[in-house]
């Protein structure tokens, strides 16, 4: 069988995972980063203006992360019930909507994500968010242990490109689609243990 860049990359992945499993652990972040670099270098090539420089994506993400505005009062969670209404509402920012107030906009989250098991109509462009907090071990969103996940969730909603330069997700806070309180409510929907997301 001819060794193509893809088969070479697959071999590298398999070898790394086998080694990690054999030693009773998982690959370190450094090893994963090295593996990703070697996969990109072996499976892709620069052609014309399309380059393989992963550093560009990291620079873009770092620049976008600097635009994230954290909650003015330091509180990340609002009311998950209001967050559910926002997630279901697609109002605002379309050519037929006359409102100029951000507080009238919806998050339109179900357009791309499954969020609760009760909702039967949802998109699949984004990953399922059902059990979002539960799967990440968030039993108390106000605890120090939950802080990294809470901050990531806020940042991802504020400006998704801070975590993935090529994200299709709207930059809800950065673009002025949602205001601070609305983002708090959506963060609560995703992380509050009482929310239907985590039931």
N, C-alpha and C positions, 0 to 999 in steps of 0.2 A: 504494500500500500504506500502510495506517495505521501510524504510528509508535507502537508500544506501548513501555512501559518496558523490556521485554525486548529489543526490536529496537534501542532506543537504546543499551542496555548492550552488546549485541553489536557495534554500530558502534564504540563506544569501544574495546572490546577489539581489534577488527580494526585500527583506526587506530593504536593504540599499538604493536601487533606489526609492522605494516607499516613504521612509522617506525623502530622498532628494527632491523629487518632491513635497511632501506635504508641505515642508518648503520653497518652491519656489527657490531652489538652486540646486546645484549639489554636489556630495560627495567631501569632501576635500581630498587632496593628502594623508594626514595621514590616513583617513578612508579607502581610496582605498587600501593603502599599508596593513593596518590591515586586510581588507577583503581578499586581495590576499593571505596573510599568512594563514588565517583561511581556505580558500578554499584548498590551497595546503595541509595543515595538515589533513583536513577532507577527501580529495579525493584521496590522494596518500599515499604510504607507502614505507619505506626503505626496500630494499631486496637485500642482497648480497652487491656488490660494488655500486649499484644504490641507491643514497641517495636523500632525499627531501630537502636538505639544499639550500635555495634560496640565502643565503649569499655567497655561492661559485660563483654563477653567477655574483653577484654584485662585488665581488673582481676581477673576470676576466675582467669585463667591465671597472672597475677603472684602472686596469693595462693596458688595451688596450688604454684607453683614454690618458694615459701618452705618448703613442707612436705617437699620432697625431702631425704632423708638420704643423703648421699654415703658411699661405703665408709669404714668406720672406719680401715682401714689404707692408704687411698689407692689400693688396687688394684681395678680395675674388672672384670677377667676372672678367671673360675674355670676349670672343666673343661667343655669343650663336650660331651663324651660324657654327663656328668651332666645338662647342659642339655638335650640331646636327649631323655633319659628324662623330664625335667620337662615338656618341651613336649608330649610324648605323653600324659602322665598327667592325667586329670581328677579324680583322687582329692582329697577334702577339701572342706570348706565346703559340703557338701550335706547334706540332712536325714538321709540314710542313713549317712553317714560318722561313726563314733563318735570318731575321733581328736581330741584337743585340741591336738596339737603342730603348729606351723606346718611343721616339717621333714618332716611326713608328706604335706603338700599337694603337688599337682602344679600346673603352670602352665596346662594345658589349652589351650596356644597353637594347636594344630591345629584346635581347634573353630572358630576364626575366620580362620586364616591358612594359606597354603601356605608351608612352610618349606624343605623339601628336595624334590628332584625324585623321590626314591624313594618318598615317602609318597603313597599313592593316595587317601587319605580325609582331606579337610580342608575347612574352612569358607571362605566367601568374604565374610563380614561385614567383615573387615579386609583390607588390601592383602596381596598376596603378599610374603613376606619372603625368597624365594629369591634368592640373590646379594646379600643385604642389604649386607654389608661391601664386596664386590667392586664393586658399582655406585656406592658412595660413595668409592671410591678408597682403601680401607683395606687396605694391604698389611702394615703393622706396627701393630697396635692400641696398642702402647706408645709410639709416636712422638708427637712434639709436633704433627705435621700431623694425626694422627687424633684428637687430644684432643676437639675439638668434637663429632665424631660419636659418640665413646665416651661422653661426658657426656650428650649428647642421648638416646642409647639407654638409658643407665641411668635418666635422669630420666623418660623415657617409660614405662618398665616400672614404676618406683617409683610415679609418679602421672601417668597419661596426661592428666589434665585440666590439667596445667601447660603443655601444648603445644596443647591443643584443648579448650576449655571444654565442648564438647558430645560429647566422645569416648565411644564405647560400650565402650572397653577398660577392663577392671577395673584399679583402682589397687592393683596387686599388693603393693607395699611399704607404701604408706600405709595400706591396709586390713588389713595383717597377714596377707595370703594367703600371701606368700612371705617368707622371711627373707633377710638380706644375702647369705649364701653361695649360696642358690638363684638370686638375681638375678644374681650374678656368673657363675654357670654358664649362665644364659640369654643374658647379654651375650656370653659366650664363644662360644656356639652361633651367634649372629648375626654376630660380628665376627672370630673366629679364621679366618685363611686356610686352616687345615687342616680346618675344620668342613665337613660336607657341604653346608651352606648356601651356601658360597662356591666350590664345585667345579663 
